[in-house]
């Protein structure tokens, strides 16, 4: 099977001789990525794709550009790789391409958190990928990138709770800190992580997680943590102070 890797970079394995063309033509790659990742999985309307990828063209020329892109994908991936339904819908054939980002989201859904994080360790979705004159595609890609980061954070948190319940406290702490790092602006996740770290005896880790979050919020948004987070901080500090006085 052809393999498309888009986490931490981009790689296409097993394609025909024209496979390199996909990697060198940004809109061809963008069309493949959209067909592979867009939800709900399955067929997508041509109008949506031309609006995302060729907004600068009129409808006739944009549809011609999409037809050429489909032709290029079929040459590289196989004639049966792109499915057509009627005149208005396209889909990537289910068994045509194996994509690591799709595998990652499916692993999180199945609660196979270790496998999901192993895939995500390669990095974010298509970091640095840019398509000129396709701002709506860039917006869509950024939303997908953010959603996958959130899923990775959820996977790390899932493993942290499992390890904490199983008394593997060192590993639990590591995954808890990872969950916070992957969701740097999620204050609810911060509090969850602080509570877990505090519960397993890593007060220093809980205080450090709060300090990093507070610095980031002030630097990037000019805001302070919420009263709820400050109350939790006071509880953790109070316990740490009482321990130090014993």
N, C-alpha and C positions, 0 to 999 in steps of 0.2 A: 504494500500500500504506500502511496505517496504521503510524506510526512511534512506538515507545515508547522514550524516552530516560530512563535511570536512572543514568547516570554523571554525578556532579557535581550532581545534582538530579533533578527529574522533569518530563517534558514528554510530552504525547500529541498527536500531529499526525495529521490526516486522519480522526479519528473523527467519528461522526454528532453530532447535536445534543446527545445525552446524554453526550458524551465528558467534559465538564466535571464531570459527576457522579462519574466515576471518580477524578478528582484531588481532589475534596473529601470523599470518603468513604474513610477510611483502610483499612477492611477490604476494600472493593471493589478498591482499588488493590493491596492486599496479595495478594488472590486472583489478580489478573492477573499480578503479579510472580512469584508462585510458579509459576503455570502456564508462564510464559515461561522461567524460569531453572532450576527444579528438575531435578536429574539423577537417573537417566537421563532424557533428553528423551523426551517422549511422554505416555502416559497415567499419571495419578496417582489413587490411591484416594481416594474421598470421605472415608473415615474419617480418613485422614491430614490432609486439609485442614481438616476440622471440629475435629480435635484441636489443630491449630496456631492456628486463627483464632477458634474459639468454645469454648474450654475451660470457660468458666463456665456453658455451657448443657448441659442434658441432651441425649441423642442425638437425640431427635425434634425438639426446637427448633433444635439445631445444624444438622441436615440441612435444615430449613426455611430457615434463614438462608443456607445454601450455595445452595439452589435460587434464592432471591431474588438472590443475588450473580451467579449464572450468567445469570439473566434480565437483570440490569442490564448485564452485560458484552455480552450478545448485542444488546441495544438500541443500545449505543454502537459496537460493533465489527462487527456484522452477524450475521445468524441462523446462518451457517455457521462462525462464529469459534470456537465451543466445541464440541468433539466429545464424544460419549458412547459408551462401550462397555459394554454391559450396564447393570446398575443401579448399579454400584459404581465406575466409572472415568470420569475427565474428562481432556480434553487441549485445549490451544490448537492450533487448526488450523495446520499448518506454514507456510502462506502468508498467514495472517491478519494477523500483526503482525511488523514488523521491529524488533528490539530491539538497541540499541547494545551492551549487555553481552554478549549472545549473539554478536554480530559480533566483539567483542573476544576472547572465549575461542576462537572459531574461528580468528581471525587468529593468536593465539599458537600454537595447535596446528599451523597450517600454516607456522609460522616466518616469518610476515609481520610481523616485529617492529615495523617503523616504523609500519605502519598501526595495529597494536594500541596502540602508545604514543600515537599521534595521537588515538585514541578515548579513551584513559585520561587524557589531559591535562585533560579536563573535570572529573575528580575521582573520588573513591571512589564505590562503589555506594550510592545513596540516603543520603547523609549527613544525619543528623538525623531520618530518618524514624522515626516511632513509632506503634505500634498499641496502644491501651489494652487491657488484659486479654487479651493474647496473648503471654505470655512465651516460649512455645516458638517462635512465629514470629520474635520478636526474636532468639532464640538462633540460629535457622536463618539469618536475614539476616546476623547478625554473622559466622557461619562463611563465608557466601558472600562477604561483604565482605573478609574476611581472605584467602580463597583468591584473589580477583581481584587483591588487592594483591601477593600472592606471584607471580602470573602476570605482573603488570606488572614486578616486579623481575627475573624470569627473562627477560622480553623485553628489558629494558634491558641485562642482562648479555650476552644473545646479541648485541645490536648492538655492545656494547663489544668483545667478542672478535673479531667480524668486522672492525671498524674497526682494531683493533690489528694484526691479521694483514695488513690492507691498508695499514699504515703511516700511517693517518690518526690520529695519536696524540692530537691535541687533542680530537677528537670522541670517541675511545675513552675518554679520561679523563672526559669529561662524562657519558657513558652509564654508566661504572663507578660514578661517584659517585651517579648517579640510582638505580642498582641497590641500593646500600647504603642510601640514604634511604628507598626503598620497602620495605625489609625491615629495620627498625631493630633488631630483636631476633635476627636471624639471624647467629650468629657465624661460621658457615661461609661465608656470603656476604661478611661483613666480610673474612675472610682472603683470599678470592678477589680481592676488590677491591684489597686492599693489595698483593697479589702483582702484579696487573696494573699498578697505578699505579707500583709500584717498578720493574717491568720497562720501562715506557715512559719512565722518568726523572722521574716526578712523586713524589719522595720526600715532599715537603711535603704533598701530597694524601693519601698513604698514612698519614702520621703524624696528619693532621687527622681522617681517617676513624676511626682507632683512638681518638683522644681523645674524639670525639663519642660513639662507641659506649660507651666506658668510663664517661663521665659519665651517659649515659642508663641503663645497667645499674645503676649505684650509686644513682641518684636513684629509679628506678622499682622496682627489685627488691632493692636492698641487696647486690648481688653484684659481684664483680670478673671481668674476662675470664679465660678459661681459660689454663692454662700454655702450651698450643700457641700461642695468640694472643700471649701475652707473649714467647715465643721469637721469633715472627715480628717483633714490634715491635723486639726487640733487634737482629735482623739488619738491619732497615731503618735503625734509628738508627746502628748501627755503620758501615754504608755511608755514611750522611750525614755522620757525624763524620770518616770517612777522607777524604771529598771535601773537607770544610772545611779539613783540615790540609794539603792539597796546595798 
